[in-house]
Amino acid sequence: MATTFTLATLSLPSSSRVSIGGAPIRHHRSPNRIGLLPPLKCSSLEPETAPPPPFDWTHKLIAGVAGVGFLETSYLTYLKLTGADAFCPVGGGTCSKILDSDYALVFGIPLPLIGMAAYGLVAALGVQLASKNFRFGIEKPTAEAVLLGATTSMAAASAYFLYILTTRFSDSSCSYCLLSAFLSFTLFFVTLKDIGLQEVSKQLGLQLLVASLVILSLNASYSNSKSASSSLAENDLPYFATEITTPSSPFALSLARHLHSIGAKMYGAFWCSHCQEQKEMFGREAAKQLDYVECFPDGFRRGTKMIKACIDAKLEGFPTWIINGQVLSGEVELSELAQVSGYEESVQP
């Protein structure tokens, strides 16, 4: 909007009288207009608005992916603390065997709880970086450094656990473990892209140190766990027979007879609580039909070796099933035993 202001011109009369001492004096002036100032033009414009900032998709993506991981690990933490069974969309009940194994604890702390804290930290940093609203005196360079360290440690831990899955649980499937690994690697690579390879290269030594500390800590934790498990070897335990209290269902009794007919064997130890729970799944009558191999029939004491049948089977833990040449470790649901052994309920042995 423009507004024009024009100053008025002043006109003097062609003649005027000036009196000095009472005598009039005539003053003549040409009838010209005297323009005091030329016309001025003043423009009044509204201030221009600054262009909107570019869309920060990387930090919002980091916050979203970390949020998914936080929900997943929260669910697994709930299962771990309550002892409830996990819903396994892939692999049947084998994911529960992994989630309930010794590898699900790090220095006695549930692994999902540690993951929940890590995902929560990354999600909070992603939100702060996306909104440019930093709290607790944290500035952007510090937030980016913490984010890089957190995602590096998560990626290193995921790589370690993928190695454990392929070597220790090759016959099992854990969709939650694979999802968590995918989320961790996604966060790591998105963070690298956001910070830039040039800046990351300056902190390469710190990243390698963080990854090494994570792997060494996990190794130390599981070494201590194995030592605690093997501490039983220092005790002198005489052999004792275990009692099965639950009755057998018709299905369990029929399945036990079928397993016996095909030569399926269950290897265990009298002091093994998981072996006892496996027998309780079958019940009192059906358990007597199983081909159960006791690996320590003379008791358990320091230096005692398993019997030759258990050594030849190359067992890695108890209980262990060998069905048609296939090895199943840990407690196995009756439905899975039926599927692996080719049992059909309509066919009575």
HELIX and SHEET records of a PDB file:
HELIX    1   1 TRP A   57  THR A   82  1                                  26    
HELIX    2   2 THR A   94  LEU A   99  1                                   6    
HELIX    3   3 ASP A  102  ALA A  104  5                                   3    
HELIX    4   4 LEU A  111  SER A  131  1                                  21    
HELIX    5   5 LYS A  140  ARG A  168  1                                  29    
HELIX    6   6 SER A  175  ILE A  195  1                                  21    
HELIX    7   7 LEU A  197  LYS A  202  1                                   6    
HELIX    8   8 LEU A  204  SER A  230  1                                  27    
HELIX    9   9 SER A  231  GLU A  234  5                                   4    
HELIX   10  10 PRO A  250  SER A  261  1                                  12    
HELIX   11  11 SER A  273  PHE A  282  1                                  10    
HELIX   12  12 ARG A  284  ALA A  287  1                                   4    
HELIX   13  13 LYS A  308  ASP A  312  1                                   5    
HELIX   14  14 LEU A  334  SER A  341  1                                   8    
SHEET    1   A 2 ALA A   2  PHE A   5  0                                        
SHEET    2   A 2 LEU A  40  SER A  43 -1                                        
SHEET    1   B 2 LEU A  10  SER A  11  0                                        
SHEET    2   B 2 ARG A  33  ILE A  34 -1                                        
SHEET    1   C 2 SER A  15  ILE A  20  0                                        
SHEET    2   C 2 ALA A  23  HIS A  28 -1                                        
SHEET    1   D 2 LEU A 105  VAL A 106  0                                        
SHEET    2   D 2 ILE A 109  PRO A 110 -1                                        
SHEET    1   E 4 ASP A 291  GLU A 294  0                                        
SHEET    2   E 4 LYS A 265  GLY A 268  1                                        
SHEET    3   E 4 THR A 320  ILE A 323 -1                                        
SHEET    4   E 4 GLN A 326  SER A 329 -1                                        
END                                                                             
